[in-house]
Amino acid sequence: MNVKNEVSVSKVRKDAEDYYRNGYFCCEAVMASVRDNFELDVPKEVIAMSSGMSVGAGRSGCMCGALNGGILALGMLFGRTEPNGPKDPKVVKCMELTNELHSWFREANGKHSVCCRVLTKEFDMGKGEHKEQCIYFTGLCAGKVAEIVVRELGLTNTDEQTA
């Protein structure tokens, strides 16, 4: 898969937040931002593929959709397409990166959870009170995914050039 050589991690994060504000759910916003900012040569259907994982997997409140989006994006970039068994280096690496994202998100959200229900329990979801927090988590996950991709593929984070 062709990937852009340099990317702004902060733009990946901001674009994900803006995608959420403008109509995508959390998971879709992460996928769209990663796809667009890394200029991946994959169809827009990868965004559609992520639609059902939003709001904790189909509004079930299970794993945070933003984290789901990050996991899907990592799989898209580092996952495998052949059934080469559990020791396949591609799947081993992808699972390692996914675990890194999962563990990081547990710590980074301040609630030490990945459960949408836990992360939003103080909000009335019907009134949309959760939206700003979910936008924040969406950007957080998209930014971390971008950091991982930049690191793993040896790309340039243009934010570091201007810092």
Beta strands, then each sheet from edge to edge (+ up, - down):
strand 1: 6-7
strand 2: 156-157
sheet 1: 1+ 2+
end
